Amino acid sequence: MSATISAKSVASPSRPLQLTLPVPPSANRYWRSVNGHPVKSREAREYRARVQLAVMRATFGSLTSHQVIDAASPMAVTIRWYRAAKMGDLDNRLKVLLDALNGTAYGDDSQIVELHAYRAEDKKNPRVEVTVEAAT
């Protein structure tokens, strides 16, 4: 996960939350079995922590503040995954990314009523660009 995390704006009803994040791990590496019980992998937990930190920075410009953009309203999410190589399925990355945004970019992923996802290649700068906004 070497991509730079950046936030382009603070979310509000009139201005969406825009984030540039590292590429999430594949859903195939999301769960591990510990004593016969499924748990999130270390890679998934670390990714979630990085995403939540990016949302906090975008929302407040502070590492100590935490707030959900809107805990009740319907949300629209646009995801643009720029992968380093022509490998990996878009849908295997979506669940991990949406889970990582859960509780910070929106209250719960059940609020997502509109989802747009795109995949492209960028060998020099793999990343995920995410926009979260109120659904219209």
Helices and strands as residue ranges (DSSP letters): E 6-9, E 17-21, G 27-29, E 31-34, E 37-40, H 42-60, E 75-83, H 90-101, G 109-111, E 112-121, E 127-134
